[in-house]
C-alpha cells in the first residue's frame, strides 16, 4: 500500500520561509514523478509544483515561480518543497501527490497522480 506523509507546515509571517517534506512508502519512490498541490478555504485545489522521477525536470505554477523550489532525495524516499518569501495568499493545506505512471515527467494535471497525502496546513500571517 502506497502511503505519503507530509510534514513541515505551520504558521509563519509574510516574507518568511518553510520547508515541506513528504515521505513515501509502499513502492519504488524513484520511478515516479511527484507533485505538490494546495487548497485554500473555499477554493479548488490547485497545482503548485512537480518534479520528474529523476529530479531532472521541474514545473511550477506562475504564482510560486521564483519563490518555491521542489526537490527530491530518492535515497530517502522524500520530496521537498522549499517555500521562501511567503505571502498571505499562500495560506492553504498543502498536499503531496505521487504520479501514476513510471518514469513520468512533471505535470500540473491532478489526474496524473494516483496517491495523495493527508495534507499539511501552511498559514502565512500579514
C-alpha positions in Angstrom: 0.0 0.0 0.0 1.4 3.4 -1.0 1.5 6.0 1.7 2.5 9.6 1.6 3.1 11.6 4.8 3.7 15.3 4.7 5.3 17.4 7.4 6.7 20.9 7.9 3.7 23.1 7.8 3.0 25.8 10.3 2.4 29.4 11.0 4.8 32.0 9.5 4.9 35.7 9.0 4.8 37.1 5.5 8.2 37.1 4.0 9.2 34.0 5.9 10.2 30.5 4.8 9.0 27.0 5.4 10.2 23.6 4.0 7.6 20.9 3.5 8.6 17.3 3.3 6.7 14.2 2.0 7.9 10.7 2.8 6.6 7.9 0.5 6.4 4.2 1.2 5.0 1.2 -0.5 6.6 1.4 -3.9 9.8 2.4 -5.6 9.8 6.1 -5.0 12.5 7.0 -7.5 10.4 5.7 -10.5 7.6 8.3 -10.3 7.0 12.0 -10.7 5.9 13.8 -7.5 3.9 16.9 -7.1 2.6 19.4 -4.6 -0.9 20.9 -4.7 -2.7 23.2 -2.3 -6.2 24.1 -1.4 -7.3 27.3 0.3 -10.6 27.6 2.2 -13.5 28.0 -0.3 -11.2 27.4 -3.3 -10.5 24.5 -5.6 -7.3 22.5 -5.2 -4.5 24.0 -7.4 -1.2 22.8 -8.7 1.9 24.2 -7.0 4.9 22.3 -8.3 6.0 19.0 -9.8 9.3 17.1 -10.3 10.2 14.3 -12.6 11.1 10.8 -11.5 14.8 11.6 -11.8 14.7 15.1 -10.4 16.0 16.4 -13.7 12.8 18.4 -14.7 10.6 20.6 -12.6 7.4 22.6 -13.1 5.9 25.5 -11.1 2.7 27.4 -11.0 3.3 31.0 -12.1 2.1 32.2 -8.6 5.1 30.5 -6.9 7.8 30.6 -9.6 11.0 32.2 -8.2 9.9 31.7 -4.6 9.3 27.9 -4.2 11.8 25.1 -5.0 10.9 21.5 -5.4 13.5 18.8 -4.9 13.7 15.1 -4.1 16.0 12.7 -2.4 15.4 9.2 -3.9 17.6 7.6 -1.3 15.3 8.9 1.4 12.0 8.4 -0.5 11.3 12.1 0.2 10.2 15.1 -1.9 10.6 18.6 -0.5 9.1 22.0 -1.2 11.2 24.9 0.0 8.9 28.0 0.2 10.5 31.4 0.5 9.1 34.9 0.5 5.8 33.6 1.7 2.7 35.7 1.2 -0.7 35.5 2.9 -2.2 34.2 -0.3 0.0 31.1 0.1 -2.1 30.1 3.1 -3.6 26.7 2.3 -3.5 23.0 3.0 -0.6 21.6 1.0 -0.8 18.1 -0.4 1.9 15.8 -1.7 1.0 13.5 -4.6 2.7 10.6 -6.4 2.5 10.0 -10.1 0.6 7.2 -11.6 3.0 6.3 -14.4 6.5 5.1 -14.2 9.3 7.4 -15.4 6.9 10.3 -15.8 7.6 13.9 -16.4 6.4 16.7 -14.2 2.7 17.6 -14.7 0.2 20.0 -13.4 -2.7 17.6 -14.1 -4.0 16.2 -10.9 -5.5 13.2 -12.8 -1.9 12.0 -13.4 -1.4 11.5 -9.7 -2.7 8.3 -8.1 -1.7 8.7 -4.5 -2.2 11.7 -2.1 -1.0 12.6 1.4 -3.3 13.8 4.2 -2.1 17.4 3.8 -0.2 19.9 6.0 -1.5 23.3 6.9 0.5 26.4 6.0 -0.7 29.7 7.4 1.0 33.0 6.4 0.1 36.0 8.5 0.4 39.5 7.2 
